[in-house]
C-alpha cells in the first residue's frame, strides 16, 4: 500500500492512458470513416514487429531479421511480445493480416496491443521516479508525467513502437540509479535500454562519466549483457543478414520525411537509404563530446537530465530520414527537466512538446519544411527546459578523480 501511495501519480496517468488506448483501437476507424465497415486499428510497424516475436516463439532466430519484419534495431522488444504471441496461438485466436491498417475481428491483436501498451507504461513510472529524485513537487509531477504520457501516445498508440518507450524508460531508471549511486543497477538498466533500442547509446557517455572509476568497467560490462543475449540467436543462425541489417538500418525517404542529410545516406535500392552509417557517426560524435563535457564538469542531477536530453537531440539533427516519434526521447527528458523550473516554463515546454507530437503526424506538404518546423518545436522545448540558475550549481571543474555527483 505504501508503494501505491507514493506512486499514485503514475498509476492515475497510466489508468487514463490505458483507458484511452483501449477505446482508440476499436473505435478510431469507425469514428473517422463512418461509411466504412469499421475494424480494429492496426499499426503497421507493430504488425511487422510481432512477426519477429513470432519467429522468436518458434525458435526461428534467422527469421527475426527479414524484409517482412522490417526490424532494424536490436530485437529486445520480441521478448515481452513473445507471451502475447504464445497465448494467442494457445487459444487458437488468429492474428489476421491487416488490410488498409484495419482488420474486422482482431482476436489475437487483443493480447498484442495489451502487452504493447502495458510495457510502454514503464516510461510513465520512470518519469515519475526521476522527477521525485529531482525533488519536483507532487502537483508538478502530475503535470510532468501527464505531458510525458501525451508524448508517449504518438510513439506507442499511433506508431506502434513500444521498444522506444521501454528504451527511454530504462534510460530514465538508469539515470535515477546514477543519482542514487547504485552503479550496478544503473548498468543493468542501461543495458536493457540498448537491447530495446540502440538510440539509447547516445545517453550512455554522459551517464558513464558520472560513475566512479572503480565501478565503470563492471557497469559497462553489465550494459553489454542484454544486447549480447538478444542478438546471439540471430547472429549465430544468420550472421551476414543480421550484420547487414544492423549496419545499414534501411529507411524510406519516399514514405517518411527527408532531411538536410538525406542526400548523404547511401542508396540501398527499392527506394530505401542506409541510415546506419550517419547514425553511427552521430553516436561516436556524441560519445566523445558527452564524455568530455561530463568529465570536465561535475553536473548536478537536474543539469545531468538536461544534458541527456541534449544528447538525444543529435538524432533529430543527424537523421537522414525523419519519423514523427523520433523526437520522443528529447521531449521526455526535456519535460522531466522542466519540472524543476517555474510553472510558466513547464507549461511552455509542455505546449511545445504537445505541439511537436501533434504536428509530427499532420499532413504537411514539403519534407524539409516539415523537418525544420518539427526540429524547431523540439529544440525550443529543450532550450526552455534549461535548469534555473540556482539549479546549475554543478558547472564547476571536476576535481575528484572518482567523478562522483555533487
N, C-alpha and C positions, 0 to 999 in steps of 0.2 A: 504493500500500500504506500509506503514511503516513496518508492520509485515512481508510482503513479502520480503522487502529489508533485514531486519535483519535475516530472516530465509531462505535466498536463498540457503545456503549450503545444509541443509537437504531436501529442495524442489527439488534441482537438483539431489541429490543422490537418493531420493525416486522415481523420474521420471525414472531414469535409471534402478533402481531395478524393478519397476513395468513393464517396457518395456521388460526386460529380462525374468521376470517370465511369462508374458503373452505369449511370444514366446516359453518358455520351455514346458509348459503343453501340448500344442497340437503337438509340433514338436519333442520332445525328443525321443519318441518311434520310429518314422519314421526314424530319423537320425541314431539311434543306431542299429536298426533292419530293414534294407531296405526291406527285403523279407516279413516282416510281413504286415498285413493289416493296420497297424498304429493304432491310438487310442489316447485317452486323458490320460495323465499321472495322476494316482490317488495315493495319499499317503494313505497307509493302516491305519495309525494312525488317519489321518484326517477323513477318512471314518467312523471309529468307533466313533470318537468324534461327528460327525454330527448326528449319531443315538441318542446320548444323547441329543443334541439340539432339535432333532425331538420330543423326549419324553417330553421335556420342553414345546414345542409349543402346544402339545396336552394335557398338564396338567397331564401327566403320570409321576409324580415325582418318583414313585417306579421303573420306567424303566430307570432312569438315571444311576444307578449303576447295571449293568447286565454284564454277560460274553460277550455279543455282543458289548457293548460299550467299554469294556476294560478300563474304566475310573478309575484311582486310586488317582487322585488329587482332589482338590475342583472343583466344577462344574461352576466356574465363566465364563469360555470361552463359555458355552452354551448360555449365554445372547447375546453377539454380533453375534453369528452364527444364533440365532433364526430368525431374519428378513430374512436372506437368505433362510432358510427353508420355512418360510411363503410365500415368494414371489414365489419360485419355485412351491409350491403347488397351489397358487392362479392363476398362469398362466398355470397350468397343465403341467409343464415341469418336467418330471420324473427324479429322480436321480437313475441311474441304478446301480445295484450291480456290483462292479468291478470284472473282471476276469483276473487273472495274472497281476494285477496292472493297467490295462487299460480298457477303455470302448470305443465303437465306436462313439456313439452320446451322449456326456455328457451335454445335455441341462441344467439340473438342477445344474450340477457342476460348471457352469459358475459363478453363484451367490456365491456359497460357497467359491470358490477359490479367487474371487474378494474380498470378505469380509475378508478372511483369510490373504491375503497379505496386504490389506489396514490397518487393525487394527494392524498388526505387525510393521508397519512403526512408531508407537508410540516410539519404541526403537531408531529409527534413529533421531527423533526430540528430544528425551530425551538426547541422547548422545551429540547432538549439544548444547542443553541448558546447560548441565552440563559443557561442555568444555568452553562455553562462560563465565560461572560464574568463572571457574578456571583461566580465563584470557588467554586462548590459542589463538594464532594469527589466523587470517582468513585462511591463507594457511594451517597451521597445522590442523585447524578444518576440512577443506575439506578432507585432507588425513585421519584424525582420523575417521570421520564419514563414509567415504568410506570404510575403513577397517572394521568398525563395521558392515556395510551392507554386506560385504563379509562373515563375520562370521554368520550373520543372515540368509544367503541363506540356509545354512545347516539345520537350525532349522525349517524354515517355508516352503521353496520350496521343499526341498528334503525329510524331515521327516514329515512335516505337523503338527507342534506344535506351532500355533500362541499364545497359552496361555503362553508358556515360553518366547516368545518375549515380550508380553504385560507385564508379571510379571517383567522382568528386566527393561523395560521402566519405569514402575511405581516406581520401587525402585530408579532409577536414578532421577525421578522427586521428590521423597521423599527426597533424599539426597540433591538435589538442594534447596528444600524448607527449609531444616535444615540449610543450609549455609545462606539463606536469613532470617532466624529466623521467618519463617511462620510456627509455630509449628502445628496449627490445620490442615493446608493443608498437611503438611508432614504426619500427622496421617492418613488422608483420602487416600493419595496415597499409603502409606504402606499397608493399609487395602485392597485396590484394588489389590495390588501385591500378597498378601497372598491368596485372593479369587481366583486368576488365577492359582497360583502355590505355594504350601506351602514351596517350597525350599527357597522362599523369607524370611522365618523366620530366616535363617542364618545371614542375614544382619541387622536385626532389633535391636539386642542388642547394636551393635556399634553405630547405629543412636540414639537409645533411650537414651544412656548415654550422648549424647550431649544436650538433652533437659533440660531446667530449671526445677527444682523440681516442681514449681507451675503449669507447663503445662504437665508434664509427664503423669499423670493419665488420664487427658482428652484426650490426643493424643492417648494413648494406647486403650482407650475405642472406639475412632473413628476407630482405626485399626481393631477392632474386628467386627464392624458392617457389612461390606460387606460379610465376611465369614458366619456370622450368617444368613444373608438374603438368600444366595445361598444354604446353607445347610439345611435350615428349612424344605423345602418340602420333600427332601429325608429322613431326619431323622424322620419326623412325619409319613410318609407313610410306610417307610420300615427301621425301626431303626436298627435291628440286621444286616441286609445285608449291610447297609451303613457303620455302625461302623466296621464291619468285613473287608470290603474292605479298608477303610481308615487306619485301624491299620496294616493289613497285607501288603497292597500295592504289589500285586504279580508282579514278573518279571521273565523272562525266560532265564536262562543261556544257554540253547541249541539254542536259537535264537540270543541273544545278546552276549556280551563278559563277560567272567568270570574275577574276580579279585582275589586278595590275600585273600579277606574276604568272598568269595562265600561259603566256607565250613561252615562258622559260621551262615549263614542265614537259618532259619527253613524251611524245605521242606513242600510244600503245596500239592504235588501231581500234576499230569498232566504236569510233567517236569517244574514246577514253584517253586520259593522260595519266602519267605516273606522278602521283602526289607525294610518294615516299621520299624521293631524293631531297626535295625542298623542305619537307618536314624534318628530315634528318639534320639538314643544315641548321634549321631553327633550333632544334633540340641541343645541338652542340654549342651554338652561339649563346643560348640562354643558360646552358650548364656552366659555361665559362664565366659569363657576366654575372649570373646569380651567385655563383660560388665566391667570386672575388668580392662582390659587394657585401654579401652576408658575412664573409670572414673579416672584411675591413671594418664593418660597423656592427656593433652589438645591439641588434634590434630588439625592442620590447615586443610584447605579444601583439598589440594592435598593429604596429608597423609591420610586423612579420606577415600577418594576414594580408595586408595591402601589398606587400612585396610578392606574395604568392599570386595575387590577382594580376600583378604586372607580368609575371612570368607567363601566365596563361594568355595574356593579351597578345603575345607574339604570334600565337596561332591565327588570331583574327587578321593580323597584318601580313603573315607569311604564307597563307594558304593559296595554292594555285586555283582551287575550286572551292567555293564557299557554300555552306548549307546553313540554314537558319539556326539550328541548335548548336552550332559550333561556338556561339558566344556564351553559352550556358556557364562554363567554368568561371569566366571573368565576372559575370553578373552575380553568381552565387557568392564568391568571395568578396566582391565589392559591397554587396548588401550586408554581409556579416561585419565588415569593417565599418560601414556607415552606421551600424547600430551604436557605436561608441561616439558618434558625433552628435550634433544637435538634432532636434526633431525636424527642423526645416530641411537640413541636408539629407536626413534619412528619407523624408517624403520625396525630395527631388531625385535622389538616387533610385528610389522605388518607381517613380514615374518614368524615368529614363529606362530603367530595366524592363518595365512592363511595355513601354513603347518599342524597345528593341525586340521583345518577344512577339508582340502583335505584328509589327511591321515586317518581321522576318518572313512571315507566311503570306504577306499581302501580295496581290497581283500587281506587278510593277514592271513597266517597260524600261528596258535598259539594264543590263547586268552590272556594269561598272558604277552607274549611279546608285543602284540598289546596294552594292557593296560599300560605297562611300557613305551613304546615309546610315546603314546598319553599323558600320565601324564608328561613325561619329557618335551615335547614340551610346554605343557600348563604352567607348573611351571617355565620353563625358561622364557616364556613371562612375567609371573608375577614378577619374580626376576628382569628382565631388566627394568620393569616399576617403580621400586623403585624411589621415588622422589629425585631430585638432592639435593645437600647439602643445598643450600640456601632456598629450599622449606621446609626442615624439621626443621621448627622453632617451631613446636608445641610440640616437645618432652621435655616438662617441666612438672614437677609435678603440678597437678591441685590444685590451692589454693582457687578458688571460689567455694562456696557451690552450686551456681547455675549451674556450669558446662557449661557456655556459650563458644562458639567458640572464638578463638582469632581473 
